[in-house]
Amino acid sequence: MAMAASEIEALIVAGIPGATVEITDLAGDGDHYAARVVAESFRGVSRVERTRLVYAALGGRMGAELHALQLTTALPDAPLGSGPEQG
Amino acid sequence: MTDDSTQSADLARIADLVGKSDVLLFMKGSPLFPQCGFSSRAIAILQHLNVQFDSVDVLQDQGIRQGIKAFSDWPTIPQLYVKGEFVGGSDIMMEMYESGELEQLIEDQGVARAE
């Protein structure tokens, strides 16, 4: 029950207006993704609440058909390379 | 397929578990044999921090497996609790670990370190 990366991105952008979403297919199998969501509306919002906003945008698919989604959230002015991909 | 009384019993069991441990991880599998990459990552972080923690294998208990999602209003597992407070899942743990916030939280809460 995989989801396409484009579908995940579209849901997040629809749920969090102005968000930029970067999706990485981690295993190349269309089932293990990492998503980095950058949004101005995250300002002043805790990590847990930011993640809840993204989960809400995904409309109940998280934890169901969408199991393997690594999720990080950031503000637009976060320094470059501050994401988890930094080695 | 749980009725309301079963669900509230599960939630009460979860609240009891969360209250009894300073650091508690709900996970899939055990610390020695995590059954999912996210749980494995959460365990690695706790071990790096050298913190004393308890874990609950949700795969062994369907009531807890479903109940924990309602308890925290959080749809995924693992879930970390420190001193009864929900901290987050493995992605949040990783972000907090990398920024030093998780260590700070452990420090501030006066949680015991592993031997």
N, CA and C atoms of all chains as a GROMACS GRO file, in nm:
protein
  606
    1MET      N    1   0.084  -0.120   0.000
    1MET     CA    2   0.000   0.000   0.000
    1MET      C    3   0.087   0.124   0.000
    2ALA      N    4   0.169   0.138  -0.100
    2ALA     CA    5   0.262   0.250  -0.105
    2ALA      C    6   0.190   0.374  -0.160
    3MET      N    7   0.252   0.488  -0.137
    3MET     CA    8   0.202   0.612  -0.194
    3MET      C    9   0.312   0.671  -0.283
    4ALA      N   10   0.270   0.738  -0.388
    4ALA     CA   11   0.369   0.804  -0.475
    4ALA      C   12   0.421   0.930  -0.407
    5ALA      N   13   0.547   0.962  -0.432
    5ALA     CA   14   0.608   1.081  -0.372
    5ALA      C   15   0.529   1.206  -0.408
    6SER      N   16   0.481   1.212  -0.532
    6SER     CA   17   0.407   1.330  -0.577
    6SER      C   18   0.276   1.346  -0.499
    7GLU      N   19   0.216   1.234  -0.462
    7GLU     CA   20   0.091   1.237  -0.387
    7GLU      C   21   0.116   1.288  -0.244
    8ILE      N   22   0.226   1.241  -0.184
    8ILE     CA   23   0.261   1.286  -0.049
    8ILE      C   24   0.286   1.436  -0.051
    9GLU      N   25   0.363   1.480  -0.149
    9GLU     CA   26   0.396   1.622  -0.159
    9GLU      C   27   0.269   1.706  -0.178
   10ALA      N   28   0.182   1.661  -0.265
   10ALA     CA   29   0.060   1.738  -0.293
   10ALA      C   30  -0.027   1.751  -0.168
   11LEU      N   31  -0.039   1.643  -0.090
   11LEU     CA   32  -0.120   1.647   0.032
   11LEU      C   33  -0.062   1.745   0.133
   12ILE      N   34   0.071   1.742   0.149
   12ILE     CA   35   0.134   1.830   0.248
   12ILE      C   36   0.118   1.977   0.207
   13VAL      N   37   0.141   2.005   0.079
   13VAL     CA   38   0.130   2.143   0.032
   13VAL      C   39  -0.014   2.193   0.044
   14ALA      N   40  -0.109   2.104   0.017
   14ALA     CA   41  -0.250   2.143   0.029
   14ALA      C   42  -0.287   2.171   0.175
   15GLY      N   43  -0.228   2.094   0.266
   15GLY     CA   44  -0.262   2.108   0.408
   15GLY      C   45  -0.187   2.220   0.477
   16ILE      N   46  -0.069   2.252   0.427
   16ILE     CA   47   0.013   2.356   0.488
   16ILE      C   48   0.049   2.457   0.380
   17PRO      N   49  -0.037   2.556   0.360
   17PRO     CA   50  -0.016   2.652   0.251
   17PRO      C   51   0.121   2.719   0.260
   18GLY      N   52   0.187   2.729   0.147
   18GLY     CA   53   0.317   2.794   0.142
   18GLY      C   54   0.434   2.704   0.176
   19ALA      N   55   0.405   2.580   0.209
   19ALA     CA   56   0.513   2.488   0.246
   19ALA      C   57   0.592   2.444   0.123
   20THR      N   58   0.722   2.427   0.143
   20THR     CA   59   0.802   2.363   0.039
   20THR      C   60   0.836   2.224   0.090
   21VAL      N   61   0.821   2.128   0.003
   21VAL     CA   62   0.839   1.989   0.043
   21VAL      C   63   0.944   1.925  -0.046
   22GLU      N   64   1.037   1.859   0.019
   22GLU     CA   65   1.141   1.790  -0.056
   22GLU      C   66   1.134   1.643  -0.017
   23ILE      N   67   1.106   1.559  -0.115
   23ILE     CA   68   1.088   1.416  -0.085
   23ILE      C   69   1.203   1.335  -0.143
   24THR      N   70   1.256   1.247  -0.063
   24THR     CA   71   1.361   1.157  -0.110
   24THR      C   72   1.311   1.015  -0.099
   25ASP      N   73   1.323   0.941  -0.208
   25ASP     CA   74   1.287   0.799  -0.206
   25ASP      C   75   1.409   0.724  -0.152
   26LEU      N   76   1.401   0.681  -0.027
   26LEU     CA   77   1.520   0.631   0.042
   26LEU      C   78   1.569   0.498  -0.012
   27ALA      N   79   1.475   0.411  -0.046
   27ALA     CA   80   1.515   0.276  -0.085
   27ALA      C   81   1.490   0.250  -0.233
   28GLY      N   82   1.435   0.348  -0.304
   28GLY     CA   83   1.406   0.330  -0.445
   28GLY      C   84   1.292   0.233  -0.470
   29ASP      N   85   1.213   0.207  -0.367
   29ASP     CA   86   1.105   0.108  -0.381
   29ASP      C   87   0.967   0.174  -0.375
   30GLY      N   88   0.965   0.308  -0.373
   30GLY     CA   89   0.835   0.376  -0.367
   30GLY      C   90   0.762   0.354  -0.236
   31ASP      N   91   0.835   0.315  -0.132
   31ASP     CA   92   0.769   0.285  -0.005
   31ASP      C   93   0.841   0.343   0.116
   32HIS      N   94   0.966   0.383   0.096
   32HIS     CA   95   1.044   0.439   0.208
   32HIS      C   96   1.090   0.578   0.169
   33TYR      N   97   1.030   0.678   0.232
   33TYR     CA   98   1.058   0.815   0.194
   33TYR      C   99   1.113   0.895   0.312
   34ALA      N  100   1.187   1.000   0.275
   34ALA     CA  101   1.216   1.105   0.371
   34ALA      C  102   1.153   1.232   0.317
   35ALA      N  103   1.090   1.308   0.404
   35ALA     CA  104   1.031   1.434   0.362
   35ALA      C  105   1.085   1.546   0.450
   36ARG      N  106   1.126   1.653   0.386
   36ARG     CA  107   1.167   1.773   0.459
   36ARG      C  108   1.066   1.882   0.424
   37VAL      N  109   0.999   1.931   0.526
   37VAL     CA  110   0.894   2.030   0.504
   37VAL      C  111   0.939   2.163   0.562
   38VAL      N  112   0.942   2.263   0.479
   38VAL     CA  113   0.986   2.396   0.521
   38VAL      C  114   0.866   2.490   0.508
   39ALA      N  115   0.832   2.557   0.616
   39ALA     CA  116   0.715   2.644   0.611
   39ALA      C  117   0.729   2.760   0.709
   40GLU      N  118   0.691   2.875   0.665
   40GLU     CA  119   0.692   2.993   0.752
   40GLU      C  120   0.591   2.974   0.866
   41SER      N  121   0.484   2.901   0.839
   41SER     CA  122   0.381   2.884   0.943
   41SER      C  123   0.428   2.797   1.059
   42PHE      N  124   0.549   2.740   1.049
   42PHE     CA  125   0.604   2.662   1.160
   42PHE      C  126   0.666   2.751   1.268
   43ARG      N  127   0.678   2.881   1.236
   43ARG     CA  128   0.745   2.970   1.331
   43ARG      C  129   0.670   2.973   1.464
   44GLY      N  130   0.744   2.951   1.572
   44GLY     CA  131   0.684   2.954   1.704
   44GLY      C  132   0.607   2.827   1.737
   45VAL      N  133   0.618   2.726   1.651
   45VAL     CA  134   0.544   2.601   1.672
   45VAL      C  135   0.644   2.492   1.711
   46SER      N  136   0.613   2.417   1.814
   46SER     CA  137   0.706   2.313   1.862
   46SER      C  138   0.723   2.202   1.759
   47ARG      N  139   0.830   2.125   1.774
   47ARG     CA  140   0.855   2.014   1.681
   47ARG      C  141   0.738   1.917   1.676
   48VAL      N  142   0.688   1.885   1.794
   48VAL     CA  143   0.577   1.789   1.798
   48VAL      C  144   0.456   1.844   1.723
   49GLU      N  145   0.425   1.972   1.745
   49GLU     CA  146   0.308   2.031   1.679
   49GLU      C  147   0.330   2.046   1.528
   50ARG      N  148   0.454   2.074   1.487
   50ARG     CA  149   0.484   2.082   1.343
   50ARG      C  150   0.456   1.947   1.278
   51THR      N  151   0.505   1.842   1.344
   51THR     CA  152   0.485   1.708   1.288
   51THR      C  153   0.337   1.674   1.285
   52ARG      N  154   0.265   1.714   1.390
   52ARG     CA  155   0.120   1.690   1.391
   52ARG      C  156   0.052   1.759   1.273
   53LEU      N  157   0.097   1.880   1.239
   53LEU     CA  158   0.040   1.952   1.125
   53LEU      C  159   0.062   1.874   0.995
   54VAL      N  160   0.182   1.819   0.981
   54VAL     CA  161   0.211   1.742   0.860
   54VAL      C  162   0.127   1.614   0.858
   55TYR      N  163   0.119   1.547   0.972
   55TYR     CA  164   0.038   1.424   0.980
   55TYR      C  165  -0.108   1.455   0.949
   56ALA      N  166  -0.155   1.569   0.998
   56ALA     CA  167  -0.295   1.607   0.972
   56ALA      C  168  -0.315   1.629   0.822
   57ALA      N  169  -0.215   1.691   0.758
   57ALA     CA  170  -0.225   1.714   0.613
   57ALA      C  171  -0.232   1.582   0.538
   58LEU      N  172  -0.165   1.481   0.593
   58LEU     CA  173  -0.164   1.350   0.528
   58LEU      C  174  -0.293   1.271   0.556
   59GLY      N  175  -0.377   1.332   0.638
   59GLY     CA  176  -0.514   1.282   0.653
   59GLY      C  177  -0.528   1.136   0.695
   60GLY      N  178  -0.460   1.097   0.801
   60GLY     CA  179  -0.480   0.963   0.854
   60GLY      C  180  -0.401   0.855   0.783
   61ARG      N  181  -0.329   0.893   0.677
   61ARG     CA  182  -0.250   0.790   0.607
   61ARG      C  183  -0.123   0.756   0.684
   62MET      N  184  -0.077   0.852   0.765
   62MET     CA  185   0.044   0.828   0.842
   62MET      C  186   0.018   0.718   0.943
   63GLY      N  187   0.107   0.622   0.949
   63GLY     CA  188   0.088   0.511   1.042
   63GLY      C  189   0.001   0.402   0.982
   64ALA      N  190  -0.066   0.434   0.871
   64ALA     CA  191  -0.145   0.332   0.801
   64ALA      C  192  -0.070   0.291   0.675
   65GLU      N  193  -0.117   0.338   0.557
   65GLU     CA  194  -0.044   0.298   0.436
   65GLU      C  195   0.092   0.363   0.425
   66LEU      N  196   0.108   0.474   0.498
   66LEU     CA  197   0.235   0.544   0.496
   66LEU      C  198   0.309   0.515   0.625
   67HIS      N  199   0.386   0.410   0.624
   67HIS     CA  200   0.458   0.372   0.746
   67HIS      C  201   0.596   0.435   0.749
   68ALA      N  202   0.667   0.424   0.637
   68ALA     CA  203   0.809   0.457   0.640
   68ALA      C  204   0.834   0.596   0.582
   69LEU      N  205   0.798   0.696   0.661
   69LEU     CA  206   0.826   0.834   0.620
   69LEU      C  207   0.908   0.901   0.728
   70GLN      N  208   1.033   0.928   0.696
   70GLN     CA  209   1.117   1.007   0.786
   70GLN      C  210   1.082   1.152   0.764
   71LEU      N  211   1.054   1.223   0.871
   71LEU     CA  212   1.002   1.358   0.854
   71LEU      C  213   1.084   1.459   0.932
   72THR      N  214   1.130   1.562   0.863
   72THR     CA  215   1.192   1.673   0.935
   72THR      C  216   1.121   1.801   0.893
   73THR      N  217   1.118   1.895   0.984
   73THR     CA  218   1.051   2.022   0.958
   73THR      C  219   1.148   2.135   0.986
   74ALA      N  220   1.132   2.244   0.914
   74ALA     CA  221   1.222   2.357   0.934
   74ALA      C  222   1.156   2.487   0.893
   75LEU      N  223   1.216   2.597   0.937
   75LEU     CA  224   1.172   2.730   0.897
   75LEU      C  225   1.249   2.770   0.772
   76PRO      N  226   1.191   2.859   0.691
   76PRO     CA  227   1.255   2.898   0.565
   76PRO      C  228   1.395   2.955   0.583
   77ASP      N  229   1.422   3.021   0.695
   77ASP     CA  230   1.553   3.083   0.710
   77ASP      C  231   1.651   2.996   0.789
   78ALA      N  232   1.618   2.867   0.806
   78ALA     CA  233   1.712   2.777   0.874
   78ALA      C  234   1.839   2.768   0.792
   79PRO      N  235   1.955   2.763   0.858
   79PRO     CA  236   2.079   2.758   0.783
   79PRO      C  237   2.085   2.637   0.690
   80LEU      N  238   2.144   2.656   0.576
   80LEU     CA  239   2.157   2.547   0.480
   80LEU      C  240   2.237   2.432   0.542
   81GLY      N  241   2.199   2.313   0.508
   81GLY     CA  242   2.275   2.199   0.556
   81GLY      C  243   2.241   2.161   0.699
   82SER      N  244   2.136   2.223   0.754
   82SER     CA  245   2.101   2.188   0.891
   82SER      C  246   2.009   2.066   0.895
   83GLY      N  247   1.976   2.014   0.779
   83GLY     CA  248   1.888   1.898   0.773
   83GLY      C  249   1.959   1.771   0.814
   84PRO      N  250   1.886   1.664   0.826
   84PRO     CA  251   1.942   1.538   0.874
   84PRO      C  252   2.034   1.472   0.771
   85GLU      N  253   2.029   1.524   0.647
   85GLU     CA  254   2.112   1.461   0.545
   85GLU      C  255   2.258   1.499   0.563
   86GLN      N  256   2.281   1.601   0.648
   86GLN     CA  257   2.419   1.643   0.673
   86GLN      C  258   2.498   1.531   0.738
   87GLY      N  259   2.610   1.495   0.679
   87GLY     CA  260   2.684   1.378   0.730
   87GLY      C  261   2.770   1.407   0.849
   88MET      N  262  -1.134  -0.305   1.681
   88MET     CA  263  -1.265  -0.354   1.721
   88MET      C  264  -1.278  -0.356   1.873
   89THR      N  265  -1.236  -0.248   1.938
   89THR     CA  266  -1.248  -0.243   2.082
   89THR      C  267  -1.366  -0.156   2.119
   90ASP      N  268  -1.438  -0.196   2.223
   90ASP     CA  269  -1.547  -0.110   2.267
   90ASP      C  270  -1.490  -0.004   2.361
   91ASP      N  271  -1.574   0.088   2.404
   91ASP     CA  272  -1.525   0.202   2.480
   91ASP      C  273  -1.458   0.163   2.611
   92SER      N  274  -1.515   0.064   2.680
   92SER     CA  275  -1.460   0.028   2.810
   92SER      C  276  -1.324  -0.040   2.794
   93THR      N  277  -1.308  -0.119   2.687
   93THR     CA  278  -1.179  -0.181   2.662
   93THR      C  279  -1.076  -0.073   2.632
   94GLN      N  280  -1.118   0.024   2.550
   94GLN     CA  281  -1.024   0.129   2.516
   94GLN      C  282  -0.985   0.212   2.638
   95SER      N  283  -1.081   0.243   2.724
   95SER     CA  284  -1.041   0.324   2.840
   95SER      C  285  -0.953   0.243   2.935
   96ALA      N  286  -0.975   0.111   2.940
   96ALA     CA  287  -0.886   0.027   3.020
   96ALA      C  288  -0.744   0.029   2.963
   97ASP      N  289  -0.733   0.024   2.831
   97ASP     CA  290  -0.601   0.031   2.767
   97ASP      C  291  -0.534   0.165   2.795
   98LEU      N  292  -0.611   0.272   2.785
   98LEU     CA  293  -0.555   0.405   2.810
   98LEU      C  294  -0.508   0.417   2.954
   99ALA      N  295  -0.583   0.357   3.046
   99ALA     CA  296  -0.543   0.361   3.187
   99ALA      C  297  -0.414   0.282   3.208
  100ARG      N  298  -0.402   0.168   3.140
  100ARG     CA  299  -0.278   0.088   3.149
  100ARG      C  300  -0.160   0.168   3.096
  101ILE      N  301  -0.181   0.238   2.985
  101ILE     CA  302  -0.074   0.318   2.925
  101ILE      C  303  -0.033   0.430   3.020
  102ALA      N  304  -0.132   0.499   3.076
  102ALA     CA  305  -0.102   0.608   3.169
  102ALA      C  306  -0.023   0.556   3.287
  103ASP      N  307  -0.057   0.437   3.333
  103ASP     CA  308   0.013   0.375   3.446
  103ASP      C  309   0.159   0.348   3.408
  104LEU      N  310   0.181   0.290   3.290
  104LEU     CA  311   0.318   0.262   3.243
  104LEU      C  312   0.399   0.390   3.230
  105VAL      N  313   0.338   0.491   3.170
  105VAL     CA  314   0.407   0.618   3.146
  105VAL      C  315   0.444   0.684   3.280
  106GLY      N  316   0.356   0.667   3.379
  106GLY     CA  317   0.381   0.727   3.509
  106GLY      C  318   0.489   0.656   3.589
  107LYS      N  319   0.511   0.528   3.557
  107LYS     CA  320   0.604   0.449   3.638
  107LYS      C  321   0.749   0.461   3.594
  108SER      N  322   0.774   0.508   3.472
  108SER     CA  323   0.911   0.515   3.420
  108SER      C  324   0.951   0.660   3.393
  109ASP      N  325   1.073   0.693   3.431
  109ASP     CA  326   1.124   0.827   3.398
  109ASP      C  327   1.140   0.843   3.248
  110VAL      N  328   1.193   0.737   3.186
  110VAL     CA  329   1.212   0.739   3.040
  110VAL      C  330   1.152   0.610   2.985
  111LEU      N  331   1.054   0.624   2.900
  111LEU     CA  332   0.984   0.507   2.848
  111LEU      C  333   0.969   0.517   2.697
  112LEU      N  334   1.008   0.409   2.630
  112LEU     CA  335   0.995   0.405   2.484
  112LEU      C  336   0.895   0.297   2.445
  113PHE      N  337   0.788   0.339   2.377
  113PHE     CA  338   0.698   0.241   2.315
  113PHE      C  339   0.758   0.212   2.177
  114MET      N  340   0.782   0.086   2.150
  114MET     CA  341   0.855   0.049   2.029
  114MET      C  342   0.804  -0.081   1.970
  115LYS      N  343   0.852  -0.112   1.850
  115LYS     CA  344   0.824  -0.242   1.791
  115LYS      C  345   0.946  -0.330   1.814
  116GLY      N  346   0.926  -0.438   1.888
  116GLY     CA  347   1.036  -0.527   1.923
  116GLY      C  348   1.098  -0.486   2.055
  117SER      N  349   1.216  -0.541   2.082
  117SER     CA  350   1.285  -0.514   2.208
  117SER      C  351   1.413  -0.437   2.177
  118PRO      N  352   1.475  -0.376   2.281
  118PRO     CA  353   1.601  -0.305   2.256
  118PRO      C  354   1.706  -0.393   2.188
  119LEU      N  355   1.709  -0.520   2.223
  119LEU     CA  356   1.806  -0.610   2.159
  119LEU      C  357   1.765  -0.648   2.017
  120PHE      N  358   1.636  -0.659   1.994
  120PHE     CA  359   1.585  -0.696   1.862
  120PHE      C  360   1.472  -0.603   1.816
  121PRO      N  361   1.509  -0.481   1.781
  121PRO     CA  362   1.405  -0.390   1.730
  121PRO      C  363   1.348  -0.447   1.600
  122GLN      N  364   1.215  -0.434   1.584
  122GLN     CA  365   1.150  -0.494   1.466
  122GLN      C  366   1.119  -0.390   1.359
  123CYS      N  367   1.181  -0.275   1.367
  123CYS     CA  368   1.154  -0.170   1.271
  123CYS      C  369   1.268  -0.071   1.277
  124GLY      N  370   1.303  -0.013   1.163
  124GLY     CA  371   1.417   0.078   1.156
  124GLY      C  372   1.401   0.201   1.244
  125PHE      N  373   1.278   0.248   1.258
  125PHE     CA  374   1.255   0.368   1.339
  125PHE      C  375   1.277   0.337   1.487
  126SER      N  376   1.229   0.220   1.530
  126SER     CA  377   1.250   0.179   1.669
  126SER      C  378   1.398   0.157   1.695
  127SER      N  379   1.466   0.101   1.596
  127SER     CA  380   1.609   0.075   1.608
  127SER      C  381   1.686   0.206   1.626
  128ARG      N  382   1.644   0.308   1.550
  128ARG     CA  383   1.709   0.438   1.558
  128ARG      C  384   1.685   0.501   1.696
  129ALA      N  385   1.563   0.487   1.746
  129ALA     CA  386   1.530   0.544   1.877
  129ALA      C  387   1.615   0.479   1.986
  130ILE      N  388   1.631   0.348   1.979
  130ILE     CA  389   1.713   0.276   2.076
  130ILE      C  390   1.858   0.323   2.068
  131ALA      N  391   1.909   0.338   1.945
  131ALA     CA  392   2.048   0.381   1.928
  131ALA      C  393   2.071   0.517   1.993
  132ILE      N  394   1.974   0.606   1.978
  132ILE     CA  395   1.987   0.740   2.036
  132ILE      C  396   1.991   0.732   2.189
  133LEU      N  397   1.900   0.654   2.246
  133LEU     CA  398   1.896   0.642   2.393
  133LEU      C  399   2.026   0.579   2.445
  134GLN      N  400   2.078   0.483   2.370
  134GLN     CA  401   2.202   0.418   2.412
  134GLN      C  402   2.320   0.515   2.402
  135HIS      N  403   2.322   0.597   2.295
  135HIS     CA  404   2.427   0.698   2.282
  135HIS      C  405   2.424   0.796   2.398
  136LEU      N  406   2.306   0.828   2.445
  136LEU     CA  407   2.292   0.924   2.556
  136LEU      C  408   2.320   0.856   2.690
  137ASN      N  409   2.334   0.724   2.684
  137ASN     CA  410   2.364   0.648   2.805
  137ASN      C  411   2.260   0.668   2.914
  138VAL      N  412   2.136   0.671   2.870
  138VAL     CA  413   2.028   0.696   2.964
  138VAL      C  414   1.961   0.565   3.003
  139GLN      N  415   1.916   0.559   3.127
  139GLN     CA  416   1.845   0.440   3.174
  139GLN      C  417   1.700   0.452   3.128
  140PHE      N  418   1.650   0.351   3.058
  140PHE     CA  419   1.513   0.361   3.008
  140PHE      C  420   1.443   0.227   3.012
  141ASP      N  421   1.312   0.232   3.008
  141ASP     CA  422   1.229   0.112   2.995
  141ASP      C  423   1.165   0.114   2.857
  142SER      N  424   1.126  -0.004   2.810
  142SER     CA  425   1.059  -0.008   2.680
  142SER      C  426   0.938  -0.101   2.686
  143VAL      N  427   0.843  -0.073   2.599
  143VAL     CA  428   0.725  -0.157   2.585
  143VAL      C  429   0.718  -0.200   2.439
  144ASP      N  430   0.708  -0.331   2.418
  144ASP     CA  431   0.696  -0.383   2.281
  144ASP      C  432   0.549  -0.386   2.242
  145VAL      N  433   0.510  -0.294   2.156
  145VAL     CA  434   0.368  -0.284   2.120
  145VAL      C  435   0.321  -0.404   2.038
  146LEU      N  436   0.417  -0.475   1.978
  146LEU     CA  437   0.378  -0.592   1.898
  146LEU      C  438   0.324  -0.705   1.986
  147GLN      N  439   0.357  -0.697   2.115
  147GLN     CA  440   0.312  -0.802   2.208
  147GLN      C  441   0.174  -0.773   2.266
  148ASP      N  442   0.120  -0.655   2.236
  148ASP     CA  443  -0.003  -0.615   2.304
  148ASP      C  444  -0.085  -0.525   2.211
  149GLN      N  445  -0.187  -0.582   2.149
  149GLN     CA  446  -0.267  -0.505   2.053
  149GLN      C  447  -0.340  -0.388   2.118
  150GLY      N  448  -0.379  -0.405   2.245
  150GLY     CA  449  -0.449  -0.297   2.315
  150GLY      C  450  -0.360  -0.175   2.328
  151ILE      N  451  -0.235  -0.199   2.364
  151ILE     CA  452  -0.140  -0.088   2.376
  151ILE      C  453  -0.103  -0.036   2.239
  152ARG      N  454  -0.087  -0.125   2.144
  152ARG     CA  455  -0.049  -0.082   2.009
  152ARG      C  456  -0.148   0.019   1.951
  153GLN      N  457  -0.276  -0.007   1.970
  153GLN     CA  458  -0.378   0.086   1.922
  153GLN      C  459  -0.396   0.204   2.018
  154GLY      N  460  -0.395   0.170   2.148
  154GLY     CA  461  -0.425   0.272   2.251
  154GLY      C  462  -0.323   0.384   2.255
  155ILE      N  463  -0.196   0.351   2.229
  155ILE     CA  464  -0.090   0.451   2.241
  155ILE      C  465  -0.110   0.563   2.138
  156LYS      N  466  -0.172   0.528   2.025
  156LYS     CA  467  -0.194   0.630   1.922
  156LYS      C  468  -0.299   0.732   1.967
  157ALA      N  469  -0.399   0.683   2.039
  157ALA     CA  470  -0.501   0.773   2.092
  157ALA      C  471  -0.448   0.850   2.212
  158PHE      N  472  -0.368   0.781   2.293
  158PHE     CA  473  -0.315   0.840   2.416
  158PHE      C  474  -0.242   0.971   2.387
  159SER      N  475  -0.158   0.968   2.284
  159SER     CA  476  -0.073   1.083   2.253
  159SER      C  477  -0.124   1.162   2.133
  160ASP      N  478  -0.231   1.113   2.069
  160ASP     CA  479  -0.275   1.171   1.942
  160ASP      C  480  -0.159   1.174   1.844
  161TRP      N  481  -0.094   1.060   1.830
  161TRP     CA  482   0.027   1.049   1.746
  161TRP      C  483   0.018   0.915   1.677
  162PRO      N  484   0.022   0.911   1.544
  162PRO     CA  485  -0.013   0.787   1.474
  162PRO      C  486   0.099   0.685   1.457
  163THR      N  487   0.221   0.721   1.496
  163THR     CA  488   0.331   0.630   1.467
  163THR      C  489   0.403   0.584   1.592
  164ILE      N  490   0.478   0.476   1.576
  164ILE     CA  491   0.559   0.416   1.681
  164ILE      C  492   0.700   0.406   1.624
  165PRO      N  493   0.807   0.436   1.696
  165PRO     CA  494   0.815   0.454   1.842
  165PRO      C  495   0.763   0.589   1.893
  166GLN      N  496   0.742   0.591   2.024
  166GLN     CA  497   0.706   0.713   2.096
  166GLN      C  498   0.786   0.718   2.226
  167LEU      N  499   0.848   0.832   2.249
  167LEU     CA  500   0.929   0.850   2.370
  167LEU      C  501   0.858   0.940   2.470
  168TYR      N  502   0.861   0.895   2.596
  168TYR     CA  503   0.807   0.974   2.708
  168TYR      C  504   0.917   0.995   2.810
  169VAL      N  505   0.931   1.119   2.855
  169VAL     CA  506   1.025   1.150   2.963
  169VAL      C  507   0.947   1.216   3.076
  170LYS      N  508   0.956   1.155   3.193
  170LYS     CA  509   0.882   1.204   3.310
  170LYS      C  510   0.735   1.228   3.278
  171GLY      N  511   0.678   1.133   3.206
  171GLY     CA  512   0.535   1.139   3.178
  171GLY      C  513   0.495   1.226   3.062
  172GLU      N  514   0.592   1.300   3.004
  172GLU     CA  515   0.560   1.389   2.893
  172GLU      C  516   0.598   1.326   2.760
  173PHE      N  517   0.510   1.336   2.662
  173PHE     CA  518   0.540   1.287   2.528
  173PHE      C  519   0.645   1.377   2.464
  174VAL      N  520   0.754   1.317   2.417
  174VAL     CA  521   0.863   1.394   2.356
  174VAL      C  522   0.851   1.391   2.203
  175GLY      N  523   0.823   1.274   2.147
  175GLY     CA  524   0.810   1.264   2.002
  175GLY      C  525   0.846   1.125   1.953
  176GLY      N  526   0.852   1.113   1.821
  176GLY     CA  527   0.893   0.988   1.759
  176GLY      C  528   1.041   0.993   1.725
  177SER      N  529   1.086   0.898   1.641
  177SER     CA  530   1.230   0.885   1.618
  177SER      C  531   1.289   1.004   1.541
  178ASP      N  532   1.211   1.066   1.452
  178ASP     CA  533   1.264   1.180   1.378
  178ASP      C  534   1.290   1.298   1.471
  179ILE      N  535   1.195   1.322   1.560
  179ILE     CA  536   1.211   1.431   1.656
  179ILE      C  537   1.325   1.398   1.753
  180MET      N  538   1.333   1.272   1.795
  180MET     CA  539   1.445   1.232   1.882
  180MET      C  540   1.578   1.260   1.812
  181MET      N  541   1.586   1.227   1.682
  181MET     CA  542   1.711   1.247   1.609
  181MET      C  543   1.745   1.396   1.599
  182GLU      N  544   1.645   1.478   1.566
  182GLU     CA  545   1.670   1.622   1.558
  182GLU      C  546   1.715   1.677   1.694
  183MET      N  547   1.649   1.632   1.800
  183MET     CA  548   1.683   1.681   1.934
  183MET      C  549   1.819   1.628   1.980
  184TYR      N  550   1.851   1.508   1.936
  184TYR     CA  551   1.981   1.450   1.970
  184TYR      C  552   2.092   1.530   1.903
  185GLU      N  553   2.073   1.559   1.773
  185GLU     CA  554   2.176   1.629   1.697
  185GLU      C  555   2.196   1.772   1.746
  186SER      N  556   2.090   1.833   1.794
  186SER     CA  557   2.103   1.972   1.841
  186SER      C  558   2.144   1.979   1.988
  187GLY      N  559   2.152   1.864   2.054
  187GLY     CA  560   2.188   1.862   2.196
  187GLY      C  561   2.069   1.882   2.290
  188GLU      N  562   1.950   1.903   2.232
  188GLU     CA  563   1.832   1.930   2.317
  188GLU      C  564   1.788   1.808   2.396
  189LEU      N  565   1.809   1.691   2.339
  189LEU     CA  566   1.762   1.570   2.409
  189LEU      C  567   1.849   1.546   2.532
  190GLU      N  568   1.980   1.563   2.515
  190GLU     CA  569   2.071   1.551   2.628
  190GLU      C  570   2.034   1.654   2.736
  191GLN      N  571   2.003   1.775   2.692
  191GLN     CA  572   1.966   1.881   2.785
  191GLN      C  573   1.838   1.845   2.861
  192LEU      N  574   1.742   1.789   2.789
  192LEU     CA  575   1.616   1.749   2.851
  192LEU      C  576   1.641   1.642   2.958
  193ILE      N  577   1.722   1.543   2.922
  193ILE     CA  578   1.756   1.435   3.014
  193ILE      C  579   1.824   1.493   3.139
  194GLU      N  580   1.916   1.587   3.112
  194GLU     CA  581   1.989   1.654   3.220
  194GLU      C  582   1.892   1.731   3.310
  195ASP      N  583   1.809   1.814   3.247
  195ASP     CA  584   1.717   1.900   3.322
  195ASP      C  585   1.619   1.818   3.404
  196GLN      N  586   1.579   1.703   3.351
  196GLN     CA  587   1.480   1.621   3.421
  196GLN      C  588   1.544   1.533   3.527
  197GLY      N  589   1.676   1.538   3.535
  197GLY     CA  590   1.745   1.460   3.638
  197GLY      C  591   1.727   1.311   3.622
  198VAL      N  592   1.726   1.264   3.498
  198VAL     CA  593   1.704   1.123   3.471
  198VAL      C  594   1.833   1.045   3.494
  199ALA      N  595   1.820   0.922   3.547
  199ALA     CA  596   1.938   0.840   3.577
  199ALA      C  597   2.008   0.795   3.449
  200ARG      N  598   2.140   0.789   3.454
  200ARG     CA  599   2.218   0.736   3.343
  200ARG      C  600   2.236   0.587   3.363
  201ALA      N  601   2.254   0.518   3.250
  201ALA     CA  602   2.276   0.373   3.257
  201ALA      C  603   2.411   0.346   3.320
  202GLU      N  604   2.422   0.227   3.380
  202GLU     CA  605   2.550   0.190   3.443
  202GLU      C  606   2.656   0.169   3.338
   0.00000   0.00000   0.00000
